[in-house]
Amino acid sequence: MLEQTYRHITALEGVRSGRAIVQGTRIGVHDVAGMVLNGASIDDVVRSFPSLTRAQVYECMAYYEDHKDEMDLLIARQMAGADE
């Protein structure tokens, strides 16, 4: 369960290993944050994930800032090819 309230982010048991996702999708917050950290603009992310709004992408980045250690680990795993 998320300890802070986010309008567009949730975590569901059995979806993406219970990690934070954008509500109504299977898109992981770490997927979005990883793209931005690797140089993608907010608009690039929205083009890559057309079901996301700019507000959802910005909230993913806010979540990233609030959970940086956890997110950095997930992003590093993903970059290494170890993501589910």
Secondary structure, DSSP 8 states (H G I E B T S, - for coil): --SS--SSEEE-TTSGGG-EEETTS--BHHHHHHHHHTT--HHHHHHHSTT--HHHHHHHHHHHHHTHHHHHHHHHHHHTT---
